[in-house]
Amino acid sequence: MRFRILSTLCGLALSAGCLSTSEPTPRIAVPIEQTTFATSLGVDLASSTKLPSGLYYRDITVGTGTTLAAGQAVGMHYTGYFANGQAFDSRLPPETPYSFVLGAGNVIQGWDLGLVGMKVGGRRQLIIPPELGYGSQDYLIIPGNSVLVFTVDAVTAQ
C-alpha cells in the first residue's frame, strides 16, 4: 500500500513538472600532478613518461614479445582503479583477455595512446586524465572528471 501511494505521488510530481531534470554539476577536474593517489596504486609520476596528451605511463615489467602498434588486434588483462585505490573494473586470468584493435577508437583514448609501444608479456601502468577517459560527465559508476589508473598486461598482439 505504501509503495502504491509513493508511486502515485511520484507520478503526479513528474507529470506536474515539479522535479528538476537538469544535469548534475560535474566534479571539478584536478590535474594528474595535483591528484592524491592511494599508496596501494604505486603511482610514481617522477618515474613515469608523460605524453603530450597529458597521459602518464610506466612499464612495471617490460615484455619480450611483439611491440604493440596501432592497427593490431591486441588482448589485455587489466584492472582499472580510481585515484583512491578502489577498483572499478577488471578482466584477469583465468578470464579471456579483453580484445580490441589498438588505435581504432574501440576503447577509451587513454588506452589507444598509452598502450602503443608496449610489448607482449609486459605490464604497464596508465594514469589517464579525464579528457582521455570518460570526460566530464558521469559514466556508469565512473564520476565525471575522474583521473583513472590502469594496470594492464599485454597478452596477445597480431
C-alpha positions as CSV (number, residue, x, y, z in Angstrom):
1,M,0.0,0.0,0.0
2,R,2.7,2.4,1.0
3,F,4.6,1.7,-2.3
4,R,1.4,2.4,-4.3
5,I,1.0,5.8,-2.6
6,L,4.6,6.7,-3.2
7,S,4.3,5.7,-6.8
8,T,1.2,7.7,-7.3
9,L,2.8,10.8,-5.7
10,C,5.9,10.4,-7.8
11,G,3.9,10.1,-10.9
12,L,1.9,13.2,-10.1
13,A,5.1,15.2,-9.3
14,L,6.6,14.1,-12.6
15,S,3.6,14.9,-14.6
16,A,3.3,18.3,-13.0
17,G,6.9,19.1,-13.9
18,C,7.9,19.6,-10.3
19,L,11.1,17.6,-10.4
20,S,14.2,19.1,-11.9
21,T,15.6,17.4,-15.0
22,S,18.8,19.4,-15.1
23,E,22.1,17.6,-15.3
24,P,24.1,17.3,-12.0
25,T,27.1,19.6,-11.7
26,P,30.2,17.7,-12.8
27,R,33.1,17.3,-10.4
28,I,35.9,19.8,-10.9
29,A,38.8,18.4,-12.9
30,V,42.0,18.1,-11.0
31,P,45.3,17.8,-13.0
32,I,47.1,14.5,-12.6
33,E,50.0,16.3,-10.9
34,Q,47.7,17.6,-8.2
35,T,45.8,14.3,-7.7
36,T,46.3,12.4,-4.5
37,F,46.7,8.7,-5.3
38,A,46.3,5.8,-2.8
39,T,49.7,4.4,-1.9
40,S,48.4,1.0,-2.9
41,L,48.5,2.0,-6.5
42,G,52.2,2.7,-6.5
43,V,51.8,5.7,-8.7
44,D,55.3,7.3,-9.3
45,L,54.9,10.3,-11.7
46,A,58.6,11.1,-11.5
47,S,59.4,7.6,-12.9
48,S,56.6,7.7,-15.5
49,T,56.7,9.0,-19.0
50,K,54.3,11.9,-19.8
51,L,52.9,12.1,-23.3
52,P,51.9,15.5,-24.9
53,S,48.3,14.5,-24.3
54,G,48.8,14.6,-20.5
55,L,48.7,10.8,-20.1
56,Y,51.4,9.2,-17.9
57,Y,52.6,5.6,-18.3
58,R,55.2,3.5,-16.6
59,D,56.4,0.0,-17.6
60,I,56.3,-2.1,-14.5
61,T,57.5,-5.2,-16.4
62,V,59.0,-4.8,-19.9
63,G,57.7,-7.6,-22.1
64,T,59.8,-9.5,-24.6
65,G,57.2,-10.2,-27.3
66,T,55.7,-8.2,-30.1
67,T,55.6,-4.4,-29.8
68,L,52.1,-3.1,-29.8
69,A,51.2,-0.7,-32.6
70,A,48.1,1.0,-33.9
71,G,46.0,-1.3,-36.1
72,Q,46.9,-4.6,-34.3
73,A,44.4,-6.8,-32.7
74,V,45.5,-7.0,-29.1
75,G,44.5,-8.9,-26.0
76,M,44.8,-7.5,-22.5
77,H,44.2,-8.4,-18.9
78,Y,43.7,-5.3,-16.7
79,T,42.4,-3.7,-13.6
80,G,41.0,-0.1,-13.6
81,Y,41.2,2.0,-10.4
82,F,40.0,5.3,-9.1
83,A,42.7,7.5,-7.6
84,N,41.6,6.5,-4.1
85,G,42.6,2.9,-4.9
86,Q,39.1,1.4,-5.4
87,A,38.9,-0.9,-8.4
88,F,36.0,-0.2,-10.7
89,D,36.7,-2.8,-13.5
90,S,38.9,-5.8,-14.2
91,R,39.5,-8.7,-16.5
92,L,42.1,-11.0,-15.1
93,P,43.1,-14.6,-15.6
94,P,41.5,-17.1,-16.0
95,E,39.2,-14.9,-18.0
96,T,39.8,-14.5,-21.7
97,P,41.8,-11.3,-22.4
98,Y,39.9,-8.3,-23.5
99,S,40.5,-8.0,-27.2
100,F,40.2,-4.9,-29.4
101,V,42.0,-3.2,-32.3
102,L,44.5,-0.7,-30.9
103,G,44.0,2.8,-32.2
104,A,40.6,2.2,-33.8
105,G,38.6,4.0,-31.1
106,N,37.1,0.8,-29.6
107,V,38.4,1.8,-26.1
108,I,39.0,5.0,-24.2
109,Q,41.6,7.2,-25.9
110,G,43.9,6.8,-22.9
111,W,44.3,3.1,-23.9
112,D,44.7,3.8,-27.6
113,L,47.5,6.3,-26.8
114,G,49.1,4.7,-23.7
115,L,49.5,1.1,-25.0
116,V,51.4,1.9,-28.2
117,G,55.0,0.7,-27.8
118,M,54.2,-1.8,-25.0
119,K,55.5,-5.3,-25.6
120,V,53.5,-8.6,-25.2
121,G,54.4,-10.1,-21.8
122,G,54.7,-6.7,-20.3
123,R,52.8,-4.9,-17.6
124,R,52.2,-1.1,-17.8
125,Q,50.6,1.4,-15.5
126,L,48.5,4.1,-17.2
127,I,47.5,7.3,-15.4
128,I,44.7,8.7,-17.6
129,P,43.4,12.3,-17.4
130,P,39.6,12.7,-17.6
131,E,39.7,14.0,-21.2
132,L,41.3,10.8,-22.4
133,G,39.0,8.6,-20.2
134,Y,35.3,9.2,-19.8
135,G,35.3,13.0,-19.8
136,S,33.4,15.5,-17.6
137,Q,30.1,13.6,-17.4
138,D,29.4,10.6,-15.2
139,Y,29.6,7.2,-17.0
140,L,28.0,4.3,-15.2
141,I,29.9,4.1,-11.9
142,I,32.7,6.5,-13.0
143,P,32.2,10.1,-11.8
144,G,32.8,12.8,-14.3
145,N,36.4,14.3,-14.4
146,S,37.9,11.2,-12.8
147,V,41.6,10.5,-13.2
148,L,41.9,6.8,-13.8
149,V,44.7,4.4,-13.1
150,F,45.0,1.1,-15.0
151,T,47.4,-1.8,-14.6
152,V,47.4,-3.5,-18.0
153,D,49.1,-6.8,-19.1
154,A,49.7,-7.2,-22.8
155,V,48.8,-10.9,-23.5
156,T,48.5,-11.0,-27.4
157,A,49.1,-8.9,-30.5
158,Q,48.5,-9.8,-34.1
